[in-house]
Amino acid sequence: LAPHLHDLRFCKNPLEIKLIKQAIDVTARGFSRVLKIVKPGITEYEIEAEWAKEFIKRRSKFAYTPIIASGENACVLHYLQNDQTCKKGQLLLMDVGACYANYNADLTRTIPVSGKFTRRQKQVYNAVLRVLRQSIENATVGKSLKEWQTDSHDMMTEEMLLLKLITRAQVKKQDPDQPACRKYYMHGLGHSMGLDVHDVSNGQTEFKENSIFTVEPGIYLPEEGFGIRLEDDIQITKNGPVNLMSKIPIEAEEIEDLMSR
């Protein structure tokens, strides 16, 4: 029965979408709470505790072990220690989601510990944000998941050339299956989400109506001491993708403004 059930799970019904939206709302409230308390000297586990408090208060739990990664820790894709002290000038990557009534959310935001991005941090941040937004637009019914990922590599290549992370010469001689941008963007662009955070897909190769996906590009620069990933959850509809996290702050200036208050 598993293949049949997995097919059913790939596309969500209205009740399932409602529960996922509830999980997203709880996650949004957690992020809002954390923005008010992050500052130099706070520990990653204290931030994790604030997320937990908000989730428990709203009859939810962590959808997965949260990643609260300051500084270079953000370059470890599945960093789970959450035991370091956040320092002035660092960025803090938080990959956290709530689980409500067995349905999950999956959010990633990267914020400045001191409340202000440096010029370089903002350059990289906005590059990732542009790729995120275009990748959301590209997620349309019938679009091949492989092509969707390849498109993100092409966008990342252009952004990394502007950031001087890679050169035209490297791009010219790159292996199409291992593009130069993968040195700093080494993971998938997104995944199906529902009862599991990485929900079953039964080998689906394209977007279908009412499938729910994460979109999560990133750039990781251990030699510069930071990594940036941004992630939203989207619903694929016949009229185009709907960003279910559109109300959660993401613009660099918006983040700075909320933290300064």
Disulfide bonds with the S-S distance in Angstrom:
none
